[in-house]
Amino acid sequence: MIYSEILKTVFDMLPILALIAIFQIVIIRRRIANLPKVLIGLLYVALGLTFFRIGLAESLIPIGRDMARQLVSSAFAEGAVTFWSYLPILAFATMIGFTATLIEPTLIAAAQRVQGLSGGALNARSLRLVVACGVAIGLMMGTLRILYDIPLAYLLATVVAVLILLALTAPRGIVPLALDSGGIATSVVTVPLIAAFGVTVAEVLPNEATAADGFGLIVLALLLPAVLLLLSAQIQARLIDMRKKGGKHAV
């Protein structure tokens, strides 16, 4: 199994390696600096991606599927289903979105970079918490959509409208970061887990839902961090303005 996964990883890496090599040789026309270190780094990347893929296939994805199957089966075990029957499913969706986002490597690296570039004005931990809450809310909304068969287009249009309104009124400096935050958060850890969870919930539901109805969670998990980050920036800006006005009155 390990050898086959290594081969898959190497084949997946070949296009980007070929692209870099072509530009280095044909366009830049210079030798790669510290070539031995670069090759060792590529070896680490290949091994890391291989073990990560194995971990996803053997652990994270089965966990998402099994938990979704058990929770849905439990909700329908007593016959009559109410919102309270769905509550454990929604709670699990919210918490898995929050915790998976907190350990997302791309978000951790990006948050640390943002803190460095902003001189500490944007705290890496606070940024990760806000983004994780956004993913959690998005996943909860997506799960509600599956459970109650809400058309994705209506939900998506509402979220996008709110996002546009916030982007137009939020402090200008935070908008690009907010719009990128969802893409950063929905990466190698969160996406496989969210997809496995959503598809299984849709499959297990005793109605006309199909596996295809389980998709759509990722787009909501991508948009809600931006909404929450823009909203928190507006709240913070207003609090700062109130403190300044309060200071002036005190003087």
C-alpha positions in Angstrom: 0.0 0.0 0.0 2.8 2.4 0.9 4.6 1.8 -2.4 1.4 2.5 -4.4 0.7 5.7 -2.5 4.3 6.8 -3.0 3.9 6.3 -6.8 0.6 8.2 -6.8 2.2 11.1 -4.9 5.2 11.2 -7.3 2.9 11.2 -10.4 0.8 14.0 -8.8 4.0 16.1 -8.2 5.4 15.6 -11.7 3.4 18.4 -13.4 4.5 21.1 -10.9 8.1 19.8 -10.9 8.1 19.9 -14.7 6.8 23.4 -14.7 9.4 24.7 -12.3 12.2 22.9 -14.3 11.0 24.3 -17.6 10.9 27.9 -16.3 14.3 27.5 -14.5 16.0 26.1 -17.5 14.3 27.9 -20.4 13.2 31.2 -19.0 15.5 32.0 -16.1 18.5 30.0 -17.5 20.2 29.6 -14.1 21.1 26.6 -12.0 18.9 26.0 -9.0 20.7 27.3 -5.9 21.3 24.7 -3.1 20.1 21.9 -5.4 20.9 19.1 -2.8 18.8 20.9 -0.2 16.0 21.4 -2.7 16.0 17.7 -3.6 16.0 16.6 0.1 13.1 19.0 0.7 11.2 17.4 -2.2 11.8 14.0 -0.7 10.3 15.2 2.6 7.3 16.7 0.7 6.7 13.4 -1.2 6.9 11.3 2.0 4.7 13.8 4.0 2.0 13.8 1.3 2.2 10.0 1.0 1.7 9.4 4.8 -1.0 12.1 4.9 -2.9 10.4 2.1 -2.7 7.1 3.9 -3.9 8.8 7.1 -6.9 10.4 5.4 -7.9 7.1 3.8 -7.5 5.0 6.9 -8.6 7.4 9.6 -10.2 10.8 9.0 -12.5 9.9 6.1 -13.8 6.7 7.8 -14.3 8.6 11.0 -16.4 11.2 9.2 -18.5 8.5 7.5 -19.0 6.4 10.6 -20.0 9.2 12.8 -22.5 10.6 10.3 -24.0 7.2 9.8 -24.4 6.5 13.5 -25.8 10.0 14.3 -28.4 9.9 11.5 -29.5 6.3 12.4 -29.8 7.4 16.0 -32.0 10.4 15.0 -34.5 8.1 13.2 -34.4 5.3 15.7 -37.5 6.4 17.6 -39.7 7.0 14.6 -41.0 10.6 14.9 -38.2 13.1 14.0 -38.1 16.7 15.3 -35.4 19.4 15.3 -34.2 18.0 18.7 -33.6 14.7 17.0 -31.3 16.4 14.6 -29.4 18.4 17.2 -26.6 15.8 17.8 -26.0 15.8 14.0 -25.8 19.6 13.9 -23.6 19.7 17.0 -21.2 17.2 15.6 -21.0 19.1 12.2 -20.3 22.3 14.0 -17.6 20.9 16.3 -15.9 18.9 13.5 -15.8 22.0 11.4 -14.3 24.1 14.2 -11.7 21.5 15.4 -10.6 20.4 11.9 -10.0 24.0 10.9 -7.9 24.7 13.9 -5.4 22.0 12.9 -5.5 23.0 9.2 -1.8 23.4 8.2 -2.4 26.0 5.6 -4.4 28.2 8.0 -1.8 27.9 10.7 1.0 28.9 8.3 -1.1 31.8 6.7 -2.1 33.1 10.1 1.5 33.3 11.3 2.5 35.0 8.1 -0.3 37.6 8.5 0.7 38.3 12.1 4.3 38.9 11.0 3.3 41.1 8.1 0.9 43.2 10.2 3.5 43.7 13.0 1.3 41.8 15.4 -1.8 43.9 14.8 -3.6 40.8 13.6 -3.1 38.0 16.1 -2.6 34.6 14.5 -4.6 32.7 17.2 -7.5 35.1 17.0 -7.6 34.9 13.2 -7.6 31.1 13.4 -10.5 31.1 15.9 -12.6 33.5 13.8 -12.0 31.5 10.7 -12.7 28.2 12.5 -16.0 29.6 13.8 -16.9 30.6 10.3 -16.2 27.1 8.9 -18.2 25.6 11.8 -21.2 27.8 11.1 -21.0 27.1 7.4 -20.9 23.3 8.0 -23.9 23.6 10.4 -25.9 25.5 7.7 -24.9 23.0 5.1 -26.0 20.1 7.3 -29.4 21.9 7.9 -29.8 22.2 4.2 -29.4 18.5 3.7 -31.6 17.6 6.6 -34.5 19.9 5.6 -33.9 19.7 1.8 -33.3 23.4 1.4 -32.3 24.5 -2.1 -28.6 25.3 -2.2 -29.1 28.2 -4.6 -31.3 30.1 -2.1 -28.9 29.6 0.7 -25.9 30.5 -1.4 -27.5 33.6 -2.8 -28.3 34.9 0.7 -24.8 34.2 2.0 -23.2 35.9 -1.1 -25.5 38.9 -0.7 -24.5 39.3 2.9 -20.8 38.9 1.9 -21.0 41.6 -0.7 -22.7 44.0 1.7 -20.0 43.4 4.3 -17.2 43.7 1.8 -18.5 47.1 0.7 -18.8 48.4 4.3 -15.9 46.7 6.1 -12.5 48.4 6.6 -10.7 48.2 3.2 -7.5 46.5 4.5 -9.3 43.4 5.8 -11.4 42.6 2.7 -8.7 40.8 0.7 -7.6 38.7 3.7 -11.3 37.9 4.5 -12.1 36.7 1.0 -9.0 34.5 1.0 -9.6 33.1 4.5 -12.2 30.5 3.4 -10.0 29.1 0.7 -7.1 28.8 3.1 -9.3 27.1 5.7 -10.9 24.5 3.4 -7.8 22.6 2.4 -6.1 19.2 3.0 -7.7 18.4 6.4 -11.1 19.9 6.3 -12.2 19.1 2.8 -12.0 15.3 2.8 -13.6 15.2 6.3 -16.5 17.6 5.3 -17.1 15.8 2.0 -17.2 12.3 3.7 -19.6 13.6 6.4 -22.0 15.4 4.0 -22.2 12.6 1.5 -22.8 10.0 4.2 -25.6 12.1 5.9 -27.4 12.4 2.6 -27.0 8.7 1.8 -28.3 7.5 5.2 -31.3 9.8 5.4 -34.5 7.8 4.8 -35.9 10.1 2.2 -35.2 10.9 -1.5 -31.8 12.4 -0.8 -28.9 11.0 -2.8 -25.1 11.2 -2.3 -25.1 14.2 -4.7 -27.2 16.1 -2.1 -24.3 15.8 0.3 -22.2 18.2 -1.7 -22.4 21.9 -1.1 -21.1 21.9 2.4 -17.6 23.0 1.3 -18.8 26.1 -0.5 -20.6 27.3 2.6 -17.6 26.4 4.8 -15.6 28.5 2.3 -17.8 31.6 2.4 -18.8 31.8 6.1 -15.2 32.5 7.3 -15.1 35.6 5.1 -18.5 36.7 6.4 -17.5 36.3 10.0 -14.1 37.9 9.5 -15.6 41.0 7.8 -18.3 41.2 10.5 -15.7 41.0 13.3 -13.6 43.6 11.6 -16.6 46.0 11.5 -17.4 45.4 15.1 -13.8 46.0 16.1 -13.6 49.2 14.1 -16.8 50.5 15.7 -15.5 49.7 19.2 -12.3 51.6 18.4 -14.3 54.6 17.2 -16.5 54.5 20.4 -13.4 54.4 22.6 -11.9 57.4 20.7 -15.1 59.4 21.0 -15.3 58.5 24.7 -11.8 59.6 25.2 -12.5 63.0 23.5 -15.5 63.5 25.7 -13.5 62.7 28.8 -10.9 65.3 27.9 
